[in-house]
Amino acid sequence: MTTALYIIALVALGVSFFKSKEKSILALKKAWKSFENILPQFLSILIIIGMMLAVLTPEQISKVLGNESGWYGVMIAAIIGSITLVPAFVAFPLAAALLRSGAGYMQIAAFVSTLMMVGIVTMPIEIKYFGKKATIVRNAAALAFSLVVALVMGMAL
């Protein structure tokens, strides 16, 4: 599957070069600049994840975030997800690594959904632009929805 995506991207790039070499080179330069901007964050998060997975044993992860941790584990995952600021392209591989290390589906669903939707760290900025009430309502609704997602995932898997 990955190989097919690379082939499609290369073919699309070839078509782009055929249509306009200048625009294609400009797009590649912009893409490289974006990659350079994301790389430090990405590397630091990968280092943190690697250290976390090296320090914590699968048994410890399973104890705190495993299926047997129940709603206690869901709430811990939701709290961690709510206060962590991680981009989506890191969140999903992290979730997969935690699942492989013994975390439960319900707990990971709560973690990922709060990670994407609840923003404790970004609340001051959000309050500045949207107001205190709207920020609190949005974050409370996102947290409630995340817990519903965890419940549905727990029932489905």
C-alpha positions as CSV (number, residue, x, y, z in Angstrom):
1,M,0.0,0.0,0.0
2,T,2.8,2.4,0.9
3,T,4.6,1.7,-2.3
4,A,1.4,2.4,-4.3
5,L,1.1,5.8,-2.6
6,Y,4.7,6.7,-3.4
7,I,4.2,5.7,-7.0
8,I,1.0,7.8,-7.2
9,A,2.8,10.8,-5.7
10,L,5.8,10.4,-8.2
11,V,3.4,10.1,-11.1
12,A,1.5,13.2,-9.9
13,L,4.8,15.1,-9.5
14,G,5.8,14.1,-13.1
15,V,2.5,15.4,-14.4
16,S,3.0,18.6,-12.5
17,F,6.5,19.0,-13.9
18,F,5.1,18.4,-17.4
19,K,2.5,21.1,-17.0
20,S,4.7,23.7,-15.2
21,K,8.2,23.1,-14.2
22,E,8.5,26.5,-12.4
23,K,5.3,25.9,-10.3
24,S,6.4,22.4,-9.5
25,I,9.8,23.5,-8.2
26,L,8.2,26.3,-6.2
27,A,5.8,23.7,-4.6
28,L,8.7,21.4,-3.8
29,K,10.6,24.3,-2.1
30,K,7.5,25.1,-0.1
31,A,7.0,21.5,0.9
32,W,10.7,21.3,2.0
33,K,10.3,24.4,4.1
34,S,7.2,22.9,5.8
35,F,9.1,19.7,6.4
36,E,11.9,21.7,8.0
37,N,9.4,23.5,10.3
38,I,7.8,20.3,11.4
39,L,10.9,18.3,11.8
40,P,12.1,19.6,15.2
41,Q,8.7,19.0,16.8
42,F,8.4,15.6,15.2
43,L,11.9,14.5,16.4
44,S,11.3,15.8,19.9
45,I,8.0,13.9,20.1
46,L,9.6,10.7,18.7
47,I,12.4,11.0,21.3
48,I,9.8,11.4,24.1
49,I,7.8,8.5,22.8
50,G,10.9,6.3,22.5
51,M,12.0,7.2,26.0
52,M,8.6,6.6,27.4
53,L,8.3,3.2,25.7
54,A,11.8,2.3,26.9
55,V,11.2,3.2,30.5
56,L,7.6,1.8,30.8
57,T,7.2,-1.9,30.4
58,P,4.2,-3.3,28.5
59,E,2.9,-4.5,31.9
60,Q,3.0,-1.0,33.4
61,I,1.2,0.5,30.3
62,S,-1.3,-2.3,30.5
63,K,-1.9,-1.7,34.2
64,V,-2.6,2.0,33.7
65,L,-4.2,2.0,30.2
66,G,-5.1,-1.6,29.6
67,N,-8.6,-3.1,29.3
68,E,-8.6,-4.1,32.9
69,S,-8.1,-0.5,34.0
70,G,-11.7,0.3,32.9
71,W,-13.0,3.8,33.3
72,Y,-10.1,4.7,35.6
73,G,-7.8,4.1,32.6
74,V,-10.1,6.0,30.3
75,M,-10.1,9.0,32.6
76,I,-6.3,9.0,32.9
77,A,-6.0,8.7,29.1
78,A,-8.6,11.6,28.7
79,I,-6.7,13.8,31.1
80,I,-3.3,13.1,29.4
81,G,-4.9,13.7,26.0
82,S,-6.6,16.9,27.1
83,I,-3.4,18.5,28.4
84,T,-1.0,17.3,25.7
85,L,-0.4,19.2,22.5
86,V,0.7,16.7,19.9
87,P,0.0,16.9,16.1
88,A,-2.2,14.2,14.5
89,F,0.7,12.7,12.5
90,V,2.3,11.8,15.8
91,A,-0.8,10.9,17.8
92,F,-1.8,7.9,15.6
93,P,1.6,6.2,15.6
94,L,1.8,6.8,19.3
95,A,-1.6,5.2,19.8
96,A,-0.5,2.2,17.7
97,A,2.6,1.8,19.9
98,L,0.6,2.1,23.1
99,L,-1.8,-0.6,21.7
100,R,1.1,-2.9,20.9
101,S,2.4,-2.3,24.5
102,G,-0.9,-3.4,26.1
103,A,-3.2,-0.4,26.2
104,G,-6.9,-1.0,25.7
105,Y,-8.9,0.2,22.7
106,M,-11.3,2.2,24.9
107,Q,-8.5,4.0,26.7
108,I,-6.7,4.8,23.5
109,A,-9.9,6.1,21.9
110,A,-10.3,8.5,24.8
111,F,-6.6,9.5,24.6
112,V,-6.6,10.2,20.8
113,S,-10.0,11.9,20.7
114,T,-9.2,14.2,23.6
115,L,-5.8,14.8,22.1
116,M,-7.4,16.0,18.9
117,M,-10.4,17.9,20.3
118,V,-9.8,19.1,23.9
119,G,-7.3,21.9,24.3
120,I,-6.3,22.8,27.8
121,V,-3.0,24.1,26.7
122,T,-4.5,26.3,24.0
123,M,-7.3,27.6,26.2
124,P,-5.8,31.1,26.8
125,I,-5.6,31.7,23.0
126,E,-9.0,30.3,22.4
127,I,-10.5,32.5,25.2
128,K,-8.9,35.5,23.6
129,Y,-10.5,34.9,20.2
130,F,-13.8,33.1,21.1
131,G,-14.5,34.2,24.6
132,K,-14.5,32.3,27.9
133,K,-18.0,30.8,27.6
134,A,-17.5,29.5,24.1
135,T,-14.2,28.0,25.0
136,I,-15.5,26.2,28.0
137,V,-18.6,25.0,26.2
138,R,-16.5,23.7,23.3
139,N,-14.0,21.9,25.5
140,A,-16.6,20.4,27.7
141,A,-18.6,19.2,24.7
142,A,-15.4,17.8,23.2
143,L,-14.5,16.0,26.4
144,A,-18.0,14.5,26.7
145,F,-17.9,13.4,23.1
146,S,-14.5,11.8,23.6
147,L,-15.9,9.8,26.5
148,V,-18.8,8.7,24.3
149,V,-16.3,7.6,21.6
150,A,-14.4,5.6,24.2
151,L,-17.6,3.9,25.4
152,V,-18.6,3.1,21.8
153,M,-15.1,1.7,21.0
154,G,-15.2,-0.3,24.2
155,M,-18.6,-1.8,23.2
156,A,-17.6,-2.4,19.6
157,L,-14.1,-3.9,20.1
